[in-house]
Amino acid sequence: MEYSRNFYQIVSNERIFERLQDEEKTIGYYSLPFNDLAEIEHYASTINSKNIFVVGIGGSSLGAKAIYHFLITSRNFKKNLIFLDTIDPLKITCLMEEANLDNSHFVFISKSGGTIEPISILKYLDSLIGVSKSNSTIITENNSSLYIFAEKRQIKTFEIPKNVGGRFSVFSVAGLLPLAIIGINIAQLLQGCREVHESFFKQEYYYDHIINKARFLVENKSRFNNNVIFSYSSIFEYFNKWFVQLWAESLGKKNVNGTRQGLTPISLIGPEDQHSFLQLIIDGPRDKTITFFKVNNFGIDTKIPFNSDLDSNYKSTSAEISFNDLINLQADSTVESILNEGDIPCDVITIPSVDELNIAKLMYRYQLLVSCIGAFLQINSYDQPGVEAGKKILKEKLKEK
């Protein structure tokens, strides 16, 4: 008698935890919170240029971009962090015209050393200003073609470990160096990561939250295949984009039995998307989970004055309310409206304040969540074979030019 199957059994939380303990020995992002920052911090202190360009794409830049834009509205950075993460000719031309290139430093990031987008921009910049040790830093794998280029020009190079994938690299030198150059406290970033890491692997607070959410999403993936994050502040804009890459590129895979797996990420910003996508959530098909992100204290207490001519529909008292309170009341009201439906899975993550510690905790929490989901799905969360075919086709097309 022969037997074959294309389904898999959801294993216990204990088995999944054991798998992550095994992964910790070989997958590099787990150890990043414990790295020594001395070299990064010292080198960052030597860069005095006003404009710091990050030349990278996808995982090479999205993590740093998420942290920078989370913090920028509450900080007074003396340097500009500019992301050259596109080969759109209009955007490149616009950025080149706006910036003073003589007062700029370029951080080129490509783990493989051959990523077409940053290498193309490097070649273009080299023709404009000359890429040299005085205006550039390179972050890549050891002995890549980009590493060899840097050696020839004596450009300072930092290495991305081979076992750290791009979308998991935000707390490696790829994310930390450009953030440190503009004055972000990278020690606090790693402190936030360590707190989540230690709590999870000691099976304390974060362990229960992360592994039980992973189990729910996998057990209900056929019914709730779309996972919405609804972030109540524009400071989450690039965190949301980082989440989409992390979620989609890690979880859209074939499992050990060749069965196609995946959960679809959807990114929303409140309160704007209350006036668009919320209608689909409330009255549309029940195929979505919703996770809300709130900030308890934005650190700004700007008041909205009472106006008797305009407030009759909203308020019965003349007491002022702050924008901080208003946006959180809107978030709470949206959450309540979804809970009242009774059949939409929903959770809420409230961040105490806008700082390095809390954005790092959130991002590391999501990296661990993705690892747990991948373990439940019996997939490799750390490769991306689905994007390689397009790269091969592009290489062939370029050979014809």
C-alpha positions as CSV (number, residue, x, y, z in Angstrom):
1,M,0.0,0.0,0.0
2,E,1.3,3.5,-0.9
3,Y,0.4,6.7,0.8
4,S,1.1,10.3,0.0
5,R,-0.3,13.6,1.2
6,N,-0.1,17.4,0.5
7,F,-1.3,18.6,3.9
8,Y,0.6,19.1,7.2
9,Q,-0.4,18.9,10.8
10,I,-0.2,21.9,13.1
11,V,2.3,20.9,15.7
12,S,2.5,22.1,19.3
13,N,3.8,25.4,20.5
14,E,6.6,23.6,22.2
15,R,7.8,22.0,19.0
16,I,7.8,25.4,17.3
17,F,9.7,27.0,20.1
18,E,12.3,24.2,19.8
19,R,12.6,24.9,16.1
20,L,13.3,28.6,16.8
21,Q,15.9,27.6,19.4
22,D,17.6,25.6,16.7
23,E,17.3,28.4,14.2
24,E,19.0,30.8,16.7
25,K,22.2,28.9,16.2
26,T,22.3,29.5,12.4
27,I,20.0,32.4,11.4
28,G,21.9,35.6,12.0
29,Y,19.2,38.1,12.9
30,Y,18.6,36.4,16.3
31,S,22.1,37.4,17.5
32,L,22.1,41.0,16.2
33,P,20.8,42.6,19.5
34,F,23.9,41.4,21.2
35,N,26.5,42.8,18.8
36,D,29.2,45.3,19.9
37,L,28.5,48.8,18.6
38,A,31.9,50.4,19.3
39,E,33.2,50.4,15.7
40,I,29.9,51.6,14.2
41,E,29.5,54.4,16.8
42,H,33.1,55.5,16.4
43,Y,33.0,55.6,12.6
44,A,29.6,57.3,12.6
45,S,31.1,60.1,14.7
46,T,33.7,60.8,12.0
47,I,31.1,61.6,9.2
48,N,30.4,65.3,9.2
49,S,28.5,65.8,5.9
50,K,25.1,67.4,6.1
51,N,23.3,65.0,3.7
52,I,23.6,61.2,4.3
53,F,22.4,59.2,1.4
54,V,21.4,55.6,1.8
55,V,21.8,53.8,-1.6
56,G,20.0,50.5,-1.3
57,I,16.7,48.9,-2.0
58,G,14.2,46.6,-0.2
59,G,15.6,45.2,3.0
60,S,18.8,47.1,2.6
61,S,17.0,50.4,3.3
62,L,13.4,49.9,4.4
63,G,14.3,49.1,8.0
64,A,16.4,52.2,8.6
65,K,13.8,54.2,6.7
66,A,11.0,52.9,9.0
67,I,13.0,53.9,12.1
68,Y,14.0,57.3,10.7
69,H,10.5,58.3,9.7
70,F,9.1,57.0,13.0
71,L,11.4,59.4,14.9
72,I,11.9,62.4,12.6
73,T,8.8,64.4,13.6
74,S,9.8,64.3,17.3
75,R,13.5,65.0,16.9
76,N,15.7,67.8,15.6
77,F,18.3,66.0,13.6
78,K,21.2,68.1,12.4
79,K,21.8,65.9,9.4
80,N,19.4,64.8,6.6
81,L,18.9,61.1,5.9
82,I,18.0,60.7,2.3
83,F,17.0,57.3,0.7
84,L,18.0,56.6,-2.8
85,D,16.0,53.5,-3.1
86,T,14.7,53.7,-6.6
87,I,15.9,53.8,-10.2
88,D,13.0,56.1,-11.2
89,P,14.8,58.7,-13.3
90,L,12.5,61.5,-12.2
91,K,13.1,60.8,-8.5
92,I,16.9,60.4,-8.9
93,T,17.1,63.7,-10.9
94,C,15.0,65.5,-8.3
95,L,17.1,64.3,-5.4
96,M,20.4,65.1,-7.2
97,E,19.1,68.7,-8.0
98,E,17.9,69.3,-4.4
99,A,20.9,68.1,-2.5
100,N,24.3,69.7,-2.2
101,L,26.4,66.8,-3.3
102,D,29.6,68.4,-2.1
103,N,28.2,68.2,1.4
104,S,27.0,64.6,1.1
105,H,28.1,61.2,2.2
106,F,26.8,58.0,0.4
107,V,26.3,54.7,2.2
108,F,26.0,52.0,-0.5
109,I,24.3,48.8,0.7
110,S,24.1,45.6,-1.3
111,K,24.5,42.3,0.6
112,S,25.3,40.4,-2.6
113,G,27.3,43.2,-4.0
114,G,25.6,43.0,-7.3
115,T,22.0,44.3,-6.7
116,I,21.2,46.1,-10.0
117,E,19.5,49.2,-8.4
118,P,22.2,50.4,-6.0
119,I,25.0,49.4,-8.4
120,S,23.4,51.4,-11.2
121,I,23.1,54.5,-8.9
122,L,26.7,54.0,-7.7
123,K,27.9,54.1,-11.3
124,Y,25.9,57.2,-12.0
125,L,27.2,59.0,-8.9
126,D,30.7,58.0,-9.8
127,S,30.3,59.8,-13.1
128,L,29.0,62.9,-11.3
129,I,31.2,63.3,-8.3
130,G,33.6,60.4,-8.1
131,V,32.8,57.7,-5.5
132,S,35.8,57.7,-3.1
133,K,36.9,57.1,0.5
134,S,36.2,60.7,1.3
135,N,32.5,60.6,0.4
136,S,31.4,57.0,0.6
137,T,31.0,53.9,2.8
138,I,30.1,50.5,1.5
139,I,28.1,47.8,3.3
140,T,28.2,44.3,1.7
141,E,29.2,40.7,2.1
142,N,32.9,39.9,2.3
143,N,34.6,39.3,-1.1
144,S,31.6,40.4,-3.1
145,S,32.2,42.5,-6.3
146,L,31.2,45.6,-4.4
147,Y,33.7,44.7,-1.6
148,I,36.4,44.3,-4.2
149,F,35.5,47.7,-5.7
150,A,35.7,49.3,-2.3
151,E,39.2,47.7,-1.6
152,K,40.5,49.1,-4.9
153,R,39.4,52.6,-3.9
154,Q,40.3,52.3,-0.2
155,I,36.7,52.9,0.8
156,K,35.6,52.0,4.3
157,T,33.7,48.7,4.2
158,F,31.4,47.1,6.7
159,E,30.3,43.5,6.3
160,I,26.8,42.1,6.4
161,P,26.9,38.5,7.8
162,K,26.0,35.9,5.2
163,N,23.4,34.4,7.5
164,V,21.4,37.8,7.9
165,G,18.9,38.3,5.1
166,G,18.1,41.7,3.8
167,R,14.6,42.0,5.3
168,F,16.0,40.9,8.7
169,S,19.0,43.2,8.5
170,V,17.6,46.4,10.1
171,F,19.5,45.8,13.3
172,S,22.8,44.9,11.5
173,V,25.3,47.5,10.4
174,A,23.1,48.0,7.3
175,G,20.4,49.7,9.4
176,L,22.5,50.9,12.4
177,L,25.3,52.8,10.6
178,P,23.2,55.4,8.7
179,L,21.0,55.9,11.7
180,A,24.0,56.4,14.0
181,I,25.5,58.9,11.6
182,I,22.5,61.3,12.0
183,G,22.4,60.9,15.8
184,I,19.9,58.2,16.5
185,N,20.6,56.2,19.7
186,I,21.4,52.8,18.2
187,A,22.3,51.4,21.7
188,Q,18.6,52.0,22.7
189,L,17.5,50.2,19.5
190,L,19.4,47.1,20.4
191,Q,18.2,47.4,24.0
192,G,14.7,47.2,22.8
193,C,15.5,44.2,20.7
194,R,17.2,42.4,23.6
195,E,14.2,42.9,25.9
196,V,11.9,41.2,23.4
197,H,14.5,38.5,22.5
198,E,15.1,37.6,26.2
199,S,11.5,37.7,27.1
200,F,10.6,35.4,24.2
201,F,13.3,32.8,24.7
202,K,12.7,32.8,28.4
203,Q,9.0,32.1,27.5
204,E,7.8,35.1,29.4
205,Y,5.6,38.1,28.3
206,Y,6.4,38.3,24.6
207,Y,6.5,34.5,24.1
208,D,2.8,34.1,24.8
209,H,1.8,37.0,22.7
210,I,3.9,36.1,19.7
211,I,3.5,32.3,19.5
212,N,-0.3,32.3,20.2
213,K,-0.8,34.9,17.5
214,A,1.3,32.9,15.1
215,R,-0.8,29.8,15.8
216,F,-4.1,31.6,15.4
217,L,-3.0,33.1,12.0
218,V,-1.9,29.7,10.7
219,E,-4.8,27.7,12.0
220,N,-7.2,30.2,10.4
221,K,-5.2,31.1,7.2
222,S,-7.8,29.7,4.9
223,R,-10.5,31.8,6.4
224,F,-8.6,35.0,7.3
225,N,-5.9,35.1,4.6
226,N,-5.5,38.9,4.6
227,N,-3.7,40.5,7.5
228,V,-4.3,44.2,8.0
229,I,-2.1,46.5,10.1
230,F,-4.0,49.7,10.9
231,S,-1.5,52.2,12.2
232,Y,-2.8,55.3,13.9
233,S,-0.2,57.9,13.0
234,S,1.7,58.9,9.8
235,I,5.0,58.1,11.7
236,F,4.2,54.4,10.9
237,E,4.1,54.9,7.1
238,Y,7.5,53.3,6.4
239,F,7.1,50.8,9.2
240,N,4.0,49.6,7.3
241,K,6.0,49.3,4.1
242,W,8.7,47.3,6.0
243,F,6.1,45.0,7.4
244,V,4.7,44.3,3.9
245,Q,8.0,43.2,2.7
246,L,8.8,41.2,5.8
247,W,5.4,39.4,5.7
248,A,5.1,38.8,2.0
249,E,8.7,37.8,1.1
250,S,9.0,35.6,4.2
251,L,5.7,33.8,4.1
252,G,4.8,33.4,0.5
253,K,6.4,30.0,-0.1
254,K,5.9,26.4,-0.9
255,N,6.1,24.2,2.2
256,V,7.9,20.9,2.7
257,N,5.1,19.1,0.9
258,G,5.1,21.5,-2.1
259,T,1.9,23.1,-1.0
260,R,1.6,26.9,-1.6
261,Q,1.5,28.9,1.6
262,G,1.1,32.6,2.3
263,L,-0.6,35.4,4.2
264,T,-1.4,38.7,2.4
265,P,-0.2,41.9,4.2
266,I,-2.4,45.0,3.9
267,S,-1.1,48.4,5.2
268,L,-3.4,51.1,6.4
269,I,-2.8,54.5,8.2
270,G,-5.4,56.0,10.5
271,P,-7.4,58.1,10.6
272,E,-7.1,58.6,6.8
273,D,-8.1,55.1,5.9
274,Q,-11.2,55.2,8.1
275,H,-12.6,57.1,5.2
276,S,-11.8,54.4,2.6
277,F,-10.8,50.9,3.5
278,L,-12.7,50.7,6.8
279,Q,-16.0,50.3,4.8
280,L,-14.6,47.1,3.2
281,I,-13.5,45.8,6.6
282,I,-16.9,46.4,8.3
283,D,-19.3,45.4,5.5
284,G,-17.1,43.3,3.2
285,P,-16.1,39.6,3.3
286,R,-14.8,38.2,6.6
287,D,-11.4,37.3,5.3
288,K,-9.2,39.7,7.3
289,T,-7.5,40.0,10.6
290,I,-6.8,43.6,11.9
291,T,-3.9,44.7,14.1
292,F,-4.1,48.3,15.4
293,F,-1.0,50.3,16.4
294,K,-1.4,53.3,18.7
295,V,1.0,55.7,20.4
296,N,-0.1,56.5,23.9
297,N,2.0,59.7,24.2
298,F,3.3,61.6,21.1
299,G,5.1,64.0,23.3
300,I,3.1,67.0,21.9
301,D,0.2,68.5,23.7
302,T,-1.3,70.8,21.0
303,K,-4.8,71.7,21.9
304,I,-7.8,72.0,19.6
305,P,-9.7,75.2,20.8
306,F,-13.5,74.9,21.5
307,N,-15.6,76.7,18.9
308,S,-19.3,77.0,19.7
309,D,-20.2,77.4,16.0
310,L,-18.4,74.3,14.9
311,D,-18.5,72.0,17.9
312,S,-22.3,71.5,18.3
313,N,-22.2,68.1,16.5
314,Y,-19.2,66.8,18.4
315,K,-19.0,68.2,21.9
316,S,-21.4,69.3,24.6
317,T,-18.7,71.0,26.7
318,S,-16.3,73.8,26.0
319,A,-13.3,71.8,27.3
320,E,-10.3,71.7,24.9
321,I,-9.0,68.4,23.6
322,S,-5.5,67.7,22.3
323,F,-4.7,66.2,18.9
324,N,-2.9,63.4,20.8
325,D,-6.2,62.5,22.6
326,L,-8.3,62.9,19.4
327,I,-6.3,60.5,17.3
328,N,-6.4,57.9,20.1
329,L,-10.1,58.4,20.5
330,Q,-10.5,57.8,16.8
331,A,-8.5,54.7,17.0
332,D,-10.5,53.4,20.0
333,S,-13.7,54.2,18.3
334,T,-12.7,52.2,15.2
335,V,-11.5,49.3,17.3
336,E,-14.9,49.3,19.1
337,S,-16.8,49.4,15.9
338,I,-14.9,46.3,14.7
339,L,-15.4,44.5,18.0
340,N,-19.1,45.2,17.8
341,E,-19.2,43.2,14.6
342,G,-18.3,40.1,16.6
343,D,-16.6,38.2,13.8
344,I,-13.5,40.1,12.8
345,P,-10.3,39.0,14.6
346,C,-8.7,42.1,16.0
347,D,-5.8,43.0,18.4
348,V,-4.3,46.3,19.5
349,I,-0.6,47.1,20.2
350,T,-0.1,50.4,22.1
351,I,3.3,52.0,22.1
352,P,4.0,54.1,25.2
353,S,6.1,56.8,23.4
354,V,7.9,57.8,20.3
355,D,11.5,56.6,20.9
356,E,14.2,54.2,19.8
357,L,13.4,51.6,22.4
358,N,9.7,51.2,21.4
359,I,10.1,51.1,17.6
360,A,12.9,48.5,18.0
361,K,10.7,46.4,20.3
362,L,7.9,46.5,17.7
363,M,10.1,45.6,14.8
364,Y,11.9,42.7,16.5
365,R,8.6,41.4,17.8
366,Y,7.4,41.2,14.2
367,Q,10.6,39.4,13.0
368,L,10.0,36.8,15.7
369,L,6.3,36.5,14.7
370,V,7.3,35.9,11.1
371,S,9.8,33.2,12.2
372,C,7.0,31.5,14.3
373,I,4.5,31.6,11.5
374,G,7.1,30.2,9.1
375,A,7.8,27.3,11.5
376,F,4.1,26.5,11.8
377,L,3.8,26.6,8.0
378,Q,6.9,24.4,7.6
379,I,8.5,26.8,5.2
380,N,11.9,28.5,4.9
381,S,11.1,32.1,6.0
382,Y,14.6,33.3,5.1
383,D,14.9,32.8,1.3
384,Q,13.1,34.3,-1.6
385,P,13.2,32.0,-4.6
386,G,10.1,33.6,-6.1
387,V,11.9,36.8,-7.0
388,E,15.0,35.1,-8.6
389,A,13.3,34.3,-12.0
390,G,12.7,38.0,-12.7
391,K,16.3,38.9,-11.9
392,K,17.6,36.2,-14.3
393,I,15.3,37.5,-17.1
394,L,16.5,41.1,-16.5
395,K,20.2,39.9,-16.8
396,E,19.4,38.3,-20.1
397,K,17.7,41.5,-21.4
398,L,20.6,43.6,-20.3
399,K,23.0,41.4,-22.2
400,E,21.1,42.3,-25.3
401,K,21.6,46.0,-24.8
